[in-house]
Amino acid sequence: MELTLKKKNLGLYYKQADSGVTHEESSEMIVPDSLPDVGRIIDTDGTALLRSKECSDGKITVGGIVRTNIAYEPEGGGTVRTLAAQIPFSTVILAANATHDSKVVANTRVSNVNATILNSRKLQITPEILVNAGAYCPAEIAISNAPDDADDQNQIEVLTSTIELNPITDVRERNFNISDECQLSSGAPMIGTLVHSSVDLQQDEYRVAGAKLIVKGTAVIKLVYIPADSIIPYSEDISVPFSEVIDMADGEDNENKTFDITLVPTGIYVQEQGGDYAKSVSVEIPATVQVLVWKKITANYVADAYSTVAETENATETHQVLCLDSEQTLKDTVRETLHTTGTPTSIICARVYPCETVRAADGYGVSFRVCVTYCTEEGRTHTTSEKLQAFFAYPGLPSIDNITAEPYFGDAYATAAAGGIEVRIPVDLKVKIFSTREINPVSSVMVNEDSVKCNADAPSLTIIKVGSEDTLWTLAKRYNSTRKLICEANSLCDTGSVAAGDVLIVAKRRG
């Protein structure tokens, strides 16, 4: 007969892929007839907008648009002009076990944008996009945690084990829209011509209310424009707060959950308000919030079972569960002097573009590009750009197999100085360490009632010496006894342990 076991389904997600690639696109652009010939490119900016992400057999496909703005000086000089282009991109990340049922979490960011003059009426624009994507497959693990009913006839003994897990239990996504009409600061000049705009979505805090996750953040819109009464570009940062509610799968044990939140813009629309002399802008930013939920779980399961009166045969299942073990944030500040053309007198704006993060033997190298637009003594506008690196030492890294590191950049501070521009960029590195826990629960117990253990001629007591690999359970199972009988015969508490070399009395269990 088969012993009926109580089973509990553990719902989780298996990670099938989590990696990043740098993708490059190239597109030619014709200068509209309404604009003058291009003499010199001053600055090129770009924002990567996520438009699609999907899984098929063995791969993740991520697509989007790079929204670029090119500021240039016309041939012969004059007021700075601007060109806008939207460059589509699509890239593939290999995910060996991914299927259509897998859920994708993706993030896209521009790591560099180059604009080259082919001739005075034609440009070539080449953006580099950093694409990170992970695929997560839903699954259920059936874990037996106790016999369904007591079986006095076959006198079944059950060993129950406990394991602590912290797997991904939920993957959520929600599209939302940020919109507002924003006033410029009191000291900012009125907008004449908008040169370019970009957006950075920042998570400020989150809280959990039942089965709802409330994410609060700020959309930082960076504007560069030509004032109505000047020819020198001016920059202004506008902050728009937002709050979004995401429904979770459950509202239980929220204090045991860790939330990994990714905010990605899917569009950006900025329009100056007020005719020729704008003092405000209308902002609309479609976006998506993606959430991974890690939940601490204590799982009890049947690790072994036997009968003291009949032969038994157990079947086991093996499950490997990826768990989040720990996370921490490392901090650094990079200081550098950028070379310039001419002597800078004022800073217009400074931007940071993330590049690659490389794991070394003793830590992580985080590369990024900093771009600073500035004005010189001659009243001309230039942009300088350099690739910099922060290094985060991480002792013991060679011994860690499963670890991720994701950089976050603070505002870049830039100051005109002798010999160039001094920049200071805060960099945080969020590190997560994972491990794979293996569970081997008994899935079924077959009791052979025709193969009865005969105890009639066996001694009721046996004196044994405990071996190095022995436990109360293995001794009880080997000698057809029970842990309770061994404890009673040796005056041990029910949870008593045994040590190699101990001499014990083993009492046999009889029908």
Backbone torsions as a table, in degrees:
resi	resn	phi	psi	omega
1	MET	NA	154.9	177.4
2	GLU	-100.7	129.4	178.1
3	LEU	-73.8	128.6	179.0
4	THR	-79.7	125.1	-179.2
5	LEU	-109.4	140.5	171.2
6	LYS	-72.6	136.6	-178.4
7	LYS	-129.7	144.0	178.0
8	LYS	-122.7	132.0	179.5
9	ASN	-87.1	126.0	176.9
10	LEU	-103.7	112.1	-179.8
11	GLY	-88.4	130.3	179.8
12	LEU	-154.9	-179.7	177.9
13	TYR	-123.8	134.0	173.1
14	TYR	-91.0	130.8	176.4
15	LYS	-79.6	122.8	-179.1
16	GLN	-101.0	-23.1	179.2
17	ALA	-164.0	150.0	174.1
18	ASP	-162.3	93.3	-175.0
19	SER	-152.1	173.2	-178.6
20	GLY	-134.6	153.7	176.1
21	VAL	-137.6	155.8	172.0
22	THR	-104.6	121.6	-175.7
23	HIS	-112.5	137.3	-179.9
24	GLU	-116.7	135.7	174.6
25	GLU	-121.4	162.2	176.6
26	SER	-145.8	136.2	-177.9
27	SER	-147.1	142.1	176.0
28	GLU	-94.9	147.5	-176.5
29	MET	-134.3	132.1	176.9
30	ILE	-94.7	133.2	178.4
31	VAL	-72.0	126.4	-179.9
32	PRO	-59.0	152.3	-178.9
33	ASP	-62.0	-23.9	-178.0
34	SER	-75.6	-9.5	-177.9
35	LEU	-111.8	151.9	-179.8
36	PRO	-74.0	167.8	178.4
37	ASP	-60.9	150.5	179.5
38	VAL	-83.0	125.0	175.9
39	GLY	-101.2	-45.9	-177.2
40	ARG	-151.1	130.1	176.3
41	ILE	-79.5	127.4	-179.2
42	ILE	-93.3	-45.8	-173.6
43	ASP	-157.6	147.0	175.2
44	THR	-132.8	126.9	-177.5
45	ASP	-125.1	155.9	179.3
46	GLY	-154.2	149.0	174.9
47	THR	-129.1	129.0	177.8
48	ALA	-87.7	125.1	-179.0
49	LEU	-111.9	122.5	179.7
50	LEU	-77.0	126.2	179.9
51	ARG	-117.9	-27.0	-178.4
52	SER	-155.6	151.8	174.7
53	LYS	-157.0	131.1	-178.1
54	GLU	-153.9	158.2	177.8
55	CYS	-113.2	137.7	167.2
56	SER	-131.1	-173.2	-174.5
57	ASP	-62.0	108.3	172.6
58	GLY	83.2	8.9	-179.9
59	LYS	-157.9	155.4	173.6
60	ILE	-113.1	130.4	177.5
61	THR	-113.0	123.7	-179.6
62	VAL	-119.7	129.2	-179.5
63	GLY	-129.8	158.3	179.1
64	GLY	-175.8	-161.9	-178.6
65	ILE	-135.0	137.0	170.0
66	VAL	-97.4	115.1	178.7
67	ARG	-89.4	109.6	-174.7
68	THR	-112.2	149.8	174.5
69	ASN	-133.0	130.2	-179.6
70	ILE	-116.7	120.4	175.2
71	ALA	-97.4	131.0	-178.5
72	TYR	-140.0	158.8	175.1
73	GLU	-100.4	128.0	-178.8
74	PRO	-65.5	158.5	173.3
75	GLU	-58.3	132.5	-177.4
76	GLY	86.3	0.7	178.4
77	GLY	86.9	-171.6	-179.0
78	GLY	117.4	-170.6	-176.6
79	THR	-64.9	141.3	177.0
80	VAL	-61.4	133.6	177.3
81	ARG	-113.1	166.7	-177.1
82	THR	-135.0	144.8	175.2
83	LEU	-123.1	144.2	179.1
84	ALA	-123.1	141.1	177.9
85	ALA	-145.2	148.5	175.0
86	GLN	-119.6	116.5	-174.0
87	ILE	-111.4	114.0	179.8
88	PRO	-73.5	151.9	175.8
89	PHE	-144.6	156.7	175.1
90	SER	-150.9	134.3	-178.9
91	THR	-139.4	156.7	-176.5
92	VAL	-119.0	133.3	174.0
93	ILE	-117.7	127.4	-177.7
94	LEU	-71.2	135.4	177.8
95	ALA	-143.7	96.4	-165.7
96	ALA	-51.9	-42.4	-173.7
97	ASN	-104.4	9.2	-176.5
98	ALA	-70.2	142.9	178.0
99	THR	-133.1	-178.6	178.4
100	HIS	-64.7	-21.7	-179.8
101	ASP	-80.5	-12.9	-177.9
102	SER	-71.4	146.4	175.3
103	LYS	-99.0	140.0	-174.6
104	VAL	-111.7	132.6	169.9
105	VAL	-114.0	123.4	-174.0
106	ALA	-135.8	153.0	176.3
107	ASN	-141.2	137.9	179.7
108	THR	-127.8	133.6	179.4
109	ARG	-143.2	143.6	175.8
110	VAL	-77.0	131.3	176.5
111	SER	-104.6	-16.9	176.8
112	ASN	-172.8	149.9	173.4
113	VAL	-138.2	125.1	176.4
114	ASN	-115.7	139.7	173.7
115	ALA	-125.5	127.3	-177.4
116	THR	-118.9	136.3	177.8
117	ILE	-82.3	114.5	174.1
118	LEU	-82.8	-42.2	167.2
119	ASN	-157.3	-179.7	-172.8
120	SER	-65.4	-12.7	179.6
121	ARG	-118.3	5.7	-177.6
122	LYS	-142.0	134.5	178.0
123	LEU	-122.9	153.7	169.6
124	GLN	-114.1	125.6	-176.6
125	ILE	-112.5	128.5	-177.2
126	THR	-129.1	98.6	174.7
127	PRO	-91.0	147.9	169.7
128	GLU	-110.5	130.8	-176.2
129	ILE	-118.7	128.6	174.9
130	LEU	-90.9	115.5	-176.9
131	VAL	-114.5	121.9	174.1
132	ASN	-115.4	134.6	-179.0
133	ALA	-149.3	145.1	175.3
134	GLY	-131.5	147.8	177.6
135	ALA	-117.9	135.7	-174.4
136	TYR	-134.0	124.5	-175.5
137	CYS	-105.1	126.8	178.0
138	PRO	-70.2	143.5	179.8
139	ALA	-153.1	160.9	173.7
140	GLU	-127.2	132.4	176.3
141	ILE	-108.5	122.8	177.0
142	ALA	-89.4	116.1	-176.6
143	ILE	-116.0	122.4	176.3
144	SER	-79.0	132.6	-177.4
145	ASN	-122.9	-4.2	177.2
146	ALA	-176.9	156.7	171.5
147	PRO	-64.3	148.7	-178.4
148	ASP	-68.5	-39.2	179.4
149	ASP	-140.7	154.1	175.0
150	ALA	-66.4	138.7	-179.7
151	ASP	-119.1	84.5	-175.9
152	ASP	-67.9	-30.4	-176.0
153	GLN	-65.9	-43.2	-177.2
154	ASN	-96.2	-0.4	175.2
155	GLN	45.6	67.8	-176.1
156	ILE	-84.0	131.5	173.3
157	GLU	-106.9	135.6	-175.3
158	VAL	-126.4	133.3	174.3
159	LEU	-103.8	119.2	179.1
160	THR	-107.5	131.2	178.0
161	SER	-114.2	161.9	180.0
162	THR	-126.9	139.2	177.5
163	ILE	-136.2	139.9	177.9
164	GLU	-95.1	127.0	-178.0
165	LEU	-124.2	155.9	173.2
166	ASN	-143.5	67.3	-175.0
167	PRO	-89.7	173.6	170.3
168	ILE	-76.2	120.9	-178.6
169	THR	-112.0	-7.7	-178.5
170	ASP	-157.0	141.8	173.4
171	VAL	-130.4	118.8	-174.2
172	ARG	-127.3	157.4	179.0
173	GLU	-151.3	144.0	177.7
174	ARG	-149.4	131.2	174.4
175	ASN	-89.2	141.2	179.0
176	PHE	-148.3	175.7	-175.0
177	ASN	-134.4	132.4	175.8
178	ILE	-107.9	123.4	179.7
179	SER	-144.2	144.4	-179.0
180	ASP	-169.3	159.4	168.9
181	GLU	-108.8	117.0	-169.0
182	CYS	-111.0	133.1	175.7
183	GLN	-86.1	143.5	172.0
184	LEU	-69.6	159.3	178.3
185	SER	-64.4	159.1	-172.9
186	SER	-59.7	-31.5	-177.6
187	GLY	-91.4	-2.2	-176.9
188	ALA	-80.7	139.4	176.6
189	PRO	-70.8	159.9	179.4
190	MET	-69.5	150.6	-176.4
191	ILE	-79.1	127.1	171.1
192	GLY	-95.0	-59.2	178.4
193	THR	-134.8	128.5	177.6
194	LEU	-78.9	120.9	-179.1
195	VAL	-84.2	-57.6	174.3
196	HIS	-158.3	162.8	179.4
197	SER	-143.8	144.8	176.9
198	SER	-141.6	167.0	-176.7
199	VAL	-134.9	144.3	174.0
200	ASP	-129.6	120.8	179.3
201	LEU	-93.3	120.8	-177.1
202	GLN	-115.8	133.0	175.3
203	GLN	-86.9	124.0	-179.8
204	ASP	-94.3	-45.1	-179.4
205	GLU	-164.9	167.2	171.6
206	TYR	-145.8	157.7	173.3
207	ARG	-146.8	159.7	-176.4
208	VAL	-114.8	131.5	175.0
209	ALA	-127.5	100.3	-176.7
210	GLY	64.0	-124.1	179.6
211	ALA	-97.3	22.4	179.9
212	LYS	-120.3	134.6	175.1
213	LEU	-104.6	124.5	-178.8
214	ILE	-107.7	115.1	-178.5
215	VAL	-106.0	126.1	176.4
216	LYS	-113.8	138.8	-177.7
217	GLY	-155.5	-173.4	-179.6
218	THR	-136.2	130.6	170.6
219	ALA	-93.1	114.6	179.1
220	VAL	-98.0	111.6	-179.9
221	ILE	-99.4	120.7	179.2
222	LYS	-98.7	117.4	-179.6
223	LEU	-107.0	140.0	166.4
224	VAL	-126.5	125.6	-177.1
225	TYR	-145.4	162.0	173.3
226	ILE	-92.1	119.5	179.5
227	PRO	-63.2	158.8	-177.8
228	ALA	-64.3	-26.1	-175.3
229	ASP	-116.4	25.8	-177.3
230	SER	-152.1	164.5	173.9
231	ILE	-111.4	-0.9	179.8
232	ILE	-93.0	126.3	179.8
233	PRO	-58.8	152.7	-178.9
234	TYR	-134.0	145.3	180.0
235	SER	-116.2	149.5	179.8
236	GLU	-148.4	129.7	174.8
237	ASP	-99.8	130.3	179.6
238	ILE	-117.7	130.6	-179.2
239	SER	-108.9	126.8	178.5
240	VAL	-119.4	110.6	179.0
241	PRO	-72.8	151.2	176.7
242	PHE	-146.0	161.0	177.4
243	SER	-143.3	135.3	-178.3
244	GLU	-137.0	142.9	-178.2
245	VAL	-111.0	128.8	179.7
246	ILE	-119.1	129.1	176.8
247	ASP	-76.7	128.5	178.0
248	MET	-98.1	169.5	-179.0
249	ALA	-70.5	-32.5	179.6
250	ASP	-153.1	162.7	179.2
251	GLY	-114.8	25.5	-177.3
252	GLU	-93.9	145.0	173.0
253	ASP	50.9	47.1	-177.8
254	ASN	-63.2	-26.7	179.5
255	GLU	-69.8	-14.6	179.2
256	ASN	-100.0	15.3	-177.6
257	LYS	-109.6	148.0	172.4
258	THR	-120.7	132.7	-176.5
259	PHE	-111.6	125.7	175.6
260	ASP	-106.1	108.1	-169.6
261	ILE	-110.0	128.7	178.0
262	THR	-119.9	123.4	177.8
263	LEU	-110.3	126.4	-176.6
264	VAL	-135.6	129.7	174.2
265	PRO	-74.3	141.6	174.3
266	THR	-110.7	-3.7	177.4
267	GLY	-169.7	164.2	173.3
268	ILE	-154.1	125.2	-179.3
269	TYR	-131.3	116.4	-179.6
270	VAL	-126.3	126.4	-178.9
271	GLN	-133.8	126.7	177.0
272	GLU	-68.6	144.8	-177.7
273	GLN	-114.5	143.1	174.5
274	GLY	108.1	21.4	175.3
275	GLY	71.8	-136.2	-175.1
276	ASP	-74.4	-17.2	-176.7
277	TYR	-128.3	78.9	-173.0
278	ALA	-84.4	136.1	175.4
279	LYS	-116.5	3.3	179.5
280	SER	-148.7	163.0	176.9
281	VAL	-131.4	146.9	173.5
282	SER	-96.1	127.6	-173.9
283	VAL	-120.6	133.4	172.6
284	GLU	-138.8	124.2	-176.8
285	ILE	-131.4	99.0	168.8
286	PRO	-68.2	140.8	-175.7
287	ALA	-150.8	169.8	174.7
288	THR	-133.4	141.8	174.3
289	VAL	-113.2	129.0	-179.4
290	GLN	-119.6	137.5	-172.3
291	VAL	-132.6	128.5	166.4
292	LEU	-103.5	133.5	179.8
293	VAL	-114.6	119.8	173.7
294	TRP	-102.3	131.3	-175.2
295	LYS	-128.8	128.7	176.7
296	LYS	-75.5	126.8	-175.9
297	ILE	-132.4	136.3	170.4
298	THR	-101.1	113.3	-176.5
299	ALA	-105.6	123.7	174.1
300	ASN	-101.3	134.7	-177.9
301	TYR	-148.5	156.2	177.4
302	VAL	-77.6	115.7	-178.8
303	ALA	-94.8	-22.3	-179.8
304	ASP	-165.0	159.4	177.5
305	ALA	-159.0	149.4	175.8
306	TYR	-156.5	164.6	176.6
307	SER	-111.1	141.9	177.2
308	THR	-85.9	-5.4	-177.9
309	VAL	-119.8	-13.4	-177.9
310	ALA	-144.0	157.2	177.3
311	GLU	-71.4	142.3	179.0
312	THR	-127.2	156.0	175.2
313	GLU	-134.9	123.7	-177.3
314	ASN	-104.7	145.2	170.5
315	ALA	-113.0	137.3	-179.7
316	THR	-122.6	157.2	174.3
317	GLU	-118.7	150.7	178.8
318	THR	-116.3	125.5	177.8
319	HIS	-125.6	132.4	175.7
320	GLN	-109.6	123.3	-172.8
321	VAL	-120.3	123.9	176.1
322	LEU	-77.4	127.9	-176.3
323	CYS	-126.3	144.1	173.5
324	LEU	-81.8	119.4	-177.9
325	ASP	-91.7	-46.7	-176.6
326	SER	-160.6	162.0	174.1
327	GLU	-148.0	150.6	177.9
328	GLN	-154.3	161.4	-179.8
329	THR	-118.6	122.7	176.2
330	LEU	-97.0	146.3	-175.0
331	LYS	-125.5	144.7	176.5
332	ASP	-152.2	160.9	173.9
333	THR	-132.9	124.4	-179.2
334	VAL	-96.9	129.3	176.2
335	ARG	-121.2	133.7	-177.1
336	GLU	-155.8	157.0	173.8
337	THR	-109.4	121.4	179.9
338	LEU	-90.6	140.2	176.9
339	HIS	-75.2	147.2	-176.3
340	THR	-131.1	162.6	171.1
341	THR	-96.0	115.5	-175.3
342	GLY	79.0	179.6	-179.0
343	THR	-94.8	116.0	-178.7
344	PRO	-71.0	137.6	177.4
345	THR	-112.1	-27.3	179.3
346	SER	-152.0	151.1	179.0
347	ILE	-98.6	130.4	177.4
348	ILE	-90.0	-51.6	177.8
349	CYS	-161.0	159.9	177.0
350	ALA	-136.3	137.4	-176.7
351	ARG	-135.3	154.7	177.9
352	VAL	-124.1	131.6	175.3
353	TYR	-116.1	122.5	179.1
354	PRO	-70.2	141.5	174.5
355	CYS	-117.3	-142.7	-173.7
356	GLU	-83.0	153.5	171.4
357	THR	-114.6	120.6	-172.4
358	VAL	-115.7	130.4	176.1
359	ARG	-84.7	125.6	176.3
360	ALA	-110.0	-176.4	-177.2
361	ALA	-67.5	-32.2	-173.5
362	ASP	-120.8	13.1	179.4
363	GLY	163.5	-162.8	-177.4
364	TYR	-119.9	136.7	171.0
365	GLY	-103.5	122.3	-178.8
366	VAL	-109.9	112.8	179.5
367	SER	-95.7	146.0	177.1
368	PHE	-156.1	158.7	179.0
369	ARG	-110.6	129.8	176.8
370	VAL	-111.0	131.6	-180.0
371	CYS	-121.2	129.6	179.9
372	VAL	-126.3	124.4	174.8
373	THR	-98.9	132.8	-172.4
374	TYR	-145.4	168.2	178.8
375	CYS	-115.7	141.9	-178.5
376	THR	-101.5	175.9	178.8
377	GLU	-59.5	-29.2	-179.0
378	GLU	-80.5	-0.8	-179.6
379	GLY	80.4	16.8	178.9
380	ARG	-99.8	151.8	-178.2
381	THR	-103.6	133.4	179.4
382	HIS	-136.1	164.9	172.5
383	THR	-131.1	131.4	173.5
384	THR	-111.8	145.4	-175.6
385	SER	-141.6	134.1	176.1
386	GLU	-142.7	149.1	175.9
387	LYS	-92.9	123.5	-177.6
388	LEU	-117.8	172.8	-179.5
389	GLN	-144.4	140.4	169.5
390	ALA	-109.7	143.2	178.3
391	PHE	-120.6	133.2	-179.6
392	PHE	-118.0	109.0	176.4
393	ALA	-67.9	139.4	-179.1
394	TYR	-140.9	91.8	-179.4
395	PRO	-59.3	140.4	177.8
396	GLY	82.4	4.4	-177.3
397	LEU	-58.8	-38.8	-179.0
398	PRO	-58.7	-24.6	-177.4
399	SER	-89.4	-1.9	-177.6
400	ILE	-102.2	120.9	-177.3
401	ASP	-86.4	-41.7	-171.6
402	ASN	-116.4	101.8	-176.1
403	ILE	-150.1	145.2	174.6
404	THR	-125.2	152.0	179.2
405	ALA	-140.8	122.8	-178.2
406	GLU	-125.6	125.2	-177.6
407	PRO	-87.2	150.6	173.5
408	TYR	-133.0	139.2	-174.0
409	PHE	-115.8	135.3	174.3
410	GLY	-84.1	-177.4	178.4
411	ASP	-64.0	138.4	176.8
412	ALA	-83.2	126.2	177.2
413	TYR	-101.3	127.5	-176.8
414	ALA	-129.4	137.9	-179.1
415	THR	-136.8	132.0	175.5
416	ALA	-66.7	133.6	-177.6
417	ALA	-145.7	168.2	177.5
418	ALA	-63.1	126.7	178.9
419	GLY	86.9	3.4	177.9
420	GLY	151.6	-148.9	-179.5
421	ILE	-124.8	124.9	176.3
422	GLU	-86.3	129.8	179.7
423	VAL	-121.4	150.5	176.5
424	ARG	-137.9	120.3	-174.9
425	ILE	-126.8	114.0	173.2
426	PRO	-72.4	135.4	-179.9
427	VAL	-130.3	127.7	173.1
428	ASP	-110.1	143.4	175.3
429	LEU	-122.1	114.0	-179.9
430	LYS	-91.9	116.6	-174.4
431	VAL	-110.4	131.9	175.4
432	LYS	-122.4	134.6	177.4
433	ILE	-113.1	133.4	-176.9
434	PHE	-121.4	160.4	171.6
435	SER	-143.9	157.0	177.6
436	THR	-103.2	118.2	178.8
437	ARG	-98.5	137.0	-179.6
438	GLU	-107.1	130.8	176.3
439	ILE	-115.3	133.3	179.2
440	ASN	-125.4	69.4	-178.7
441	PRO	-76.1	150.4	172.4
442	VAL	-72.5	126.3	-179.2
443	SER	-95.9	-25.6	177.2
444	SER	-157.6	150.9	177.6
445	VAL	-127.9	116.5	177.5
446	MET	-99.5	123.2	179.3
447	VAL	-104.5	118.0	179.5
448	ASN	-88.6	93.3	-176.1
449	GLU	-70.7	-13.6	177.4
450	ASP	-85.5	-11.8	179.7
451	SER	-112.0	80.5	-174.7
452	VAL	-84.1	136.2	175.8
453	LYS	-74.9	127.7	-178.3
454	CYS	-95.2	120.1	-177.7
455	ASN	-112.3	2.3	-170.5
456	ALA	-60.8	-42.6	-175.7
457	ASP	-95.0	-3.7	-178.0
458	ALA	-79.7	144.0	177.8
459	PRO	-64.2	148.5	-177.9
460	SER	-77.3	-21.6	179.6
461	LEU	-130.8	141.9	176.9
462	THR	-134.0	136.5	176.3
463	ILE	-96.5	124.5	-177.7
464	ILE	-131.8	159.6	174.4
465	LYS	-109.7	128.6	-174.3
466	VAL	-71.0	129.9	176.8
467	GLY	-86.9	172.0	-175.2
468	SER	-66.3	-26.0	-177.9
469	GLU	-101.6	2.7	-174.0
470	ASP	-80.9	146.9	170.2
471	THR	-131.7	170.1	176.4
472	LEU	-55.9	-39.6	-177.3
473	TRP	-66.6	-48.0	-177.4
474	THR	-65.7	-35.5	177.6
475	LEU	-67.0	-44.3	179.9
476	ALA	-62.3	-42.6	-179.0
477	LYS	-68.1	-38.8	-177.1
478	ARG	-67.9	-39.4	-174.1
479	TYR	-101.8	15.1	175.7
480	ASN	59.2	41.7	-179.9
481	SER	-120.0	-161.0	174.5
482	THR	-136.8	159.4	178.0
483	ARG	-61.6	-37.0	-179.0
484	LYS	-63.7	-43.1	179.8
485	LEU	-63.6	-41.0	-180.0
486	ILE	-65.1	-42.2	179.6
487	CYS	-63.3	-42.9	-179.2
488	GLU	-65.9	-39.1	-177.4
489	ALA	-70.5	-23.8	-176.4
490	ASN	-116.0	13.9	179.0
491	SER	54.3	41.6	175.8
492	LEU	-98.0	149.6	173.4
493	CYS	-71.5	163.4	-174.6
494	ASP	-59.8	-27.2	-179.4
495	THR	-101.9	13.2	-176.2
496	GLY	-61.8	147.2	178.1
497	SER	-110.5	162.6	179.5
498	VAL	-119.3	154.6	-179.2
499	ALA	-123.3	152.1	178.9
500	ALA	-55.8	132.8	-179.8
501	GLY	98.2	-16.5	177.5
502	ASP	-63.3	145.5	174.5
503	VAL	-105.7	125.8	-174.4
504	LEU	-126.2	153.7	167.9
505	ILE	-96.2	124.2	178.5
506	VAL	-108.1	117.8	178.0
507	ALA	-92.4	131.2	178.8
508	LYS	-78.4	146.0	173.6
509	ARG	-91.7	131.1	179.6
510	ARG	-116.1	153.9	-176.6
511	GLY	-58.2	NA	NA
